[in-house]
Amino acid sequence: MKNNLLYAIIIMVSFSLMSSTCSSDDDGNNSNNNSQEIAQIESQVELGTWIVSSFIDSGQDETNDFNGYGFTFASDGTLTATNGTTTYTGTWSITDSNSNDDSSDDIDFNIFFPVPDNNDFEDLNDDWDVVSHSATTISLIDISGGNGGTDTLVFTKL
């Protein structure tokens, strides 16, 4: 009987020690909280007009597809690209990625233009990972899940 009581106490103490050493990533002190950086990027891109200064699609330089277009990122999530003659209207957002195919602390720059698959602007539709950003440049990257190709997109402020 004393052995059973001793074993029960040892097991309870073991569980107590184990549970006190465990931690949760959902405790509110998560170092992967990107809300301040997201707000900073949003503020940066909402000011002024931007151009595509580089677009590499799986090794192919397709920057010229967007020559002459100015991009404006409105605070209501509207994205407008115009060259004075043709205008495309889409949406944009910036989110804190929690996708299994991305690193858990990356920031996604989401772009969507409702265009046919054969339109050049369809190539911009993606949840791009933010590589770097400043008041004048934002660099994005996407690694395709299908063919493993890497796409890069750089916006520069006019």
C-alpha positions as CSV (number, residue, x, y, z in Angstrom):
1,M,0.0,0.0,0.0
2,K,2.8,2.4,0.9
3,N,4.5,1.6,-2.5
4,N,1.3,2.5,-4.4
5,L,1.0,5.7,-2.5
6,L,4.7,6.5,-3.2
7,Y,4.2,5.8,-6.9
8,A,1.1,8.0,-7.0
9,I,3.0,10.9,-5.4
10,I,5.9,10.5,-7.8
11,I,3.7,10.4,-10.8
12,M,1.7,13.5,-9.6
13,V,5.0,15.4,-9.0
14,S,6.3,14.4,-12.4
15,F,3.2,15.7,-14.2
16,S,3.4,18.9,-12.2
17,L,7.0,19.5,-13.2
18,M,6.3,18.6,-16.8
19,S,3.3,20.9,-17.1
20,S,5.2,23.8,-15.6
21,T,8.0,23.5,-18.1
22,C,5.7,23.5,-21.1
23,S,4.9,26.7,-22.9
24,S,2.4,27.8,-25.5
25,D,3.1,29.9,-28.6
26,D,-0.4,31.3,-28.2
27,D,0.3,33.1,-24.9
28,G,0.2,36.7,-26.3
29,N,3.9,37.1,-26.1
30,N,4.6,35.6,-29.5
31,S,7.7,37.0,-31.0
32,N,6.2,36.4,-34.5
33,N,3.6,39.1,-34.0
34,N,4.2,41.3,-37.1
35,S,1.4,43.8,-36.6
36,Q,3.7,46.8,-36.2
37,E,5.7,46.0,-39.3
38,I,2.5,45.4,-41.2
39,A,1.2,48.8,-40.2
40,Q,4.5,50.3,-41.3
41,I,4.4,48.7,-44.7
42,E,0.8,49.7,-45.2
43,S,1.6,53.3,-44.4
44,Q,4.6,53.3,-46.8
45,V,2.7,51.9,-49.8
46,E,-0.4,54.0,-49.3
47,L,1.7,57.1,-50.0
48,G,2.2,58.0,-53.6
49,T,2.4,56.1,-56.8
50,W,4.6,53.1,-57.4
51,I,6.1,51.4,-60.5
52,V,7.2,47.8,-61.1
53,S,11.0,48.3,-61.3
54,S,11.6,44.5,-61.5
55,F,9.5,41.5,-62.2
56,I,11.3,38.1,-62.7
57,D,8.9,35.2,-63.4
58,S,10.7,31.9,-62.9
59,G,14.0,33.3,-64.3
60,Q,12.3,35.4,-67.1
61,D,12.6,39.1,-66.8
62,E,9.0,40.4,-67.5
63,T,9.4,43.9,-66.1
64,N,8.5,45.4,-69.5
65,D,5.0,44.0,-69.2
66,F,4.3,46.7,-66.7
67,N,6.2,49.7,-68.2
68,G,4.3,52.9,-68.0
69,Y,1.9,51.7,-65.3
70,G,1.6,53.5,-62.0
71,F,0.3,51.6,-59.1
72,T,-1.7,53.1,-56.2
73,F,-2.5,51.2,-53.0
74,A,-5.5,52.8,-51.4
75,S,-6.2,52.5,-47.7
76,D,-9.5,50.8,-48.4
77,G,-7.7,47.8,-50.1
78,T,-8.2,49.0,-53.7
79,L,-5.2,48.6,-56.0
80,T,-5.2,50.6,-59.2
81,A,-2.7,50.3,-62.1
82,T,-3.0,52.8,-64.9
83,N,-0.9,53.9,-67.8
84,G,-3.1,56.8,-68.8
85,T,-5.1,54.8,-71.3
86,T,-5.7,51.4,-69.6
87,T,-6.7,51.0,-66.0
88,Y,-6.8,47.8,-64.0
89,T,-8.5,47.8,-60.6
90,G,-7.8,45.0,-58.1
91,T,-7.3,44.5,-54.4
92,W,-4.3,44.4,-52.0
93,S,-3.7,43.5,-48.4
94,I,-0.9,42.7,-46.1
95,T,-1.3,39.7,-43.7
96,D,0.7,37.9,-41.1
97,S,1.2,34.5,-42.7
98,N,0.5,31.3,-40.7
99,S,0.6,29.0,-43.7
100,N,2.4,25.7,-43.4
101,D,4.2,26.2,-46.7
102,D,5.8,29.5,-45.5
103,S,7.9,30.3,-42.5
104,S,5.6,31.2,-39.6
105,D,6.9,34.7,-39.1
106,D,6.7,36.0,-42.7
107,I,4.5,38.8,-43.9
108,D,2.4,38.3,-47.0
109,F,1.7,41.1,-49.5
110,N,-1.5,39.9,-51.3
111,I,-2.3,41.2,-54.8
112,F,-5.3,40.3,-56.8
113,F,-6.5,41.6,-60.2
114,P,-9.7,40.1,-61.6
115,V,-8.3,39.4,-65.1
116,P,-8.2,36.5,-67.5
117,D,-5.3,34.0,-67.1
118,N,-3.7,35.2,-70.3
119,N,-3.4,38.9,-69.0
120,D,0.0,40.0,-67.8
121,F,-1.5,41.3,-64.6
122,E,-2.6,37.8,-63.7
123,D,1.1,37.1,-63.0
124,L,1.0,39.6,-60.1
125,N,-1.9,37.7,-58.4
126,D,-0.3,36.0,-55.4
127,D,0.4,36.1,-51.7
128,W,4.0,37.5,-52.0
129,D,6.4,37.2,-49.1
130,V,7.9,40.6,-48.1
131,V,11.7,40.4,-48.4
132,S,12.4,44.1,-47.6
133,H,10.6,47.4,-47.5
134,S,11.4,51.1,-47.2
135,A,9.7,54.4,-47.9
136,T,10.8,54.0,-51.6
137,T,11.1,50.3,-52.3
138,I,9.3,47.1,-51.5
139,S,10.8,43.8,-52.5
140,L,8.6,40.7,-52.7
141,I,9.3,37.0,-53.5
142,D,7.2,33.9,-54.2
143,I,8.3,30.3,-54.5
144,S,5.9,28.3,-56.6
145,G,4.5,25.2,-55.1
146,G,3.9,23.7,-58.5
147,N,7.2,24.0,-60.4
148,G,9.4,25.3,-57.6
149,G,10.2,28.4,-59.7
150,T,11.0,31.7,-57.9
151,D,9.3,34.9,-58.8
152,T,10.5,38.3,-57.6
153,L,8.6,41.6,-57.7
154,V,10.0,45.0,-56.8
155,F,7.9,48.2,-56.5
156,T,9.7,51.5,-56.5
157,K,8.0,54.8,-55.5
158,L,7.9,57.5,-58.1
